[in-house]
Amino acid sequence: MDPRVIVHFMFQRKWYRNFLMKGFHLVVLLAAGPGIRDTQCGFKMFTRAAARKLFTNIRLKRWCFDVELVYLCKWFRIPIIEISVNWSEIPGSKVNPLSIPNMLWEIGLMSVGYRTGMWKIST
C-alpha cells in the first residue's frame, strides 16, 4: 500500500447516540435559547475581548460549560459562527449514559441561576 494513502472509515452514529443528542439539543434550546445547532462538538475560538468577558463569568467547569458559553455570548451579544463538520464515530467513544443526570443538573442549575439573578454577570 502506498504510504501516502490515508484510509478513513466513516461510521454512522448509533441510534441511541442520535436519541441522546436530540434530547440534549432540546434541553439546550430550552435553557440557552435558539440559534445554535451543536454546543458540545467542535473547537471553540474566541477573540481576546470575548474570552475575557466570557471566562470571567463562567461558573460551570465540567459537562455543560459549552452551553453556558453560548448563553453568555447571547447575553453579551457576541456573534457566534458555526461551521459544520462531518461526524465520524470512533469505536470506543466515551459517551456514558450515566453522565446524563449530571448534564441535566448543570443545565438546570445554570438556567435557574441566571433567570433568578442568583448568578450575576459582570460586564
N, C-alpha and C positions, 0 to 999 in steps of 0.2 A: 504494500500500500504506500502510495506517495505520502511522505511525511508532511506535506503542506495541506493535505486534505483534512478537514475537520468534520467529524460526523456529529450531528446534533439530533438527538431524538426528541420529538415533541410528544408529550403525553397529554391526554385530555384530563381535565380536572375531574376528580371523582364526584359522584352525585352528592355526597354528604358535605364536601367542601363547598360546592355551589349553594347548597341549602344554608349552611352556616354563613357563607359570605352574604347572601341576600338578606338573611335575618339581621346580620350585623349592620349592613348598609341601611336597613330600615331604622334601627336604633340610632345610628349616627345621624340620619336625616331628622329624626325627632329631637335629638339633643343639640345638634350643631346647625341645623337648617340645611336648605338645599344648596346645590351648586358644585358639590364635589362628588365624583363617582367612586373614588377609592382613596381612603386615608392611610391604609396600612402598608400598601405595597409600593415600593419605589424609593427613590432618592429624593431628599428634600434639600433645596439650596436657597439661601437667604442672603439678602444684602446685609451689610453690617448694621445699618439703622434698623431694619426689620428684626434682625436677630436680637438686638438689644431690647427692643420693645417686647418681643415675644418671650424670650427666655428669662427676662426678669420677672415676668408674670406667671410663668408656667408652674403648676403645682403637681401635676401627675408625672411621675417619673418612670412608670412601668408600661403596662399594656396599652393604655389609650392616650399617651402623650400626643400622638399624631392628631387625634380628634380635638384635643384641647388647642393645639396649634391652629387648626382650621377655625375653631371658634374665635380665637384671639385675632386671627387675620381678618375675619369678618368684622369684629369689634373695632379694630383699628383701620378698617378699610384698606388693608394691604392686598393688592391684587394677587391672585393665585392662578398659575398656569399649570394645567395638567397635560402631560404628554403620554399618550398611550404606549404600552409595551405589549409584546406578545408573551403570554403566560406559558411557562414551561415548568411543569411539575417535576420535582426532583424526588425520586424514591427515597423514603426515609425522612421526609419533611417533618417538621416538628409541630404540626397543628395538633393541639391537645384539647379535646372537648372539655376537660376538667378546668381549662383556663377561662371558659365562657362566663361562669359566675363572677370571676374577678373583673373581667372586661365590663360586664353589665354593671357591677358595683361602681367601678371607676367612672363610667359614663353617667350613671345616675348621680353620683357624688358631684361631678362637675356641673351637671345641669342644675341641681339644687343649689350648689354653692354660688354660681353666678346669678341665677334667677332670683334668689332671695337676698343677694347682696352680701352674703357671708364671705364670699371671695371677692375682694376688691381688686380692681385693675388700676395699676398706677400708670400714668401717662408720661 
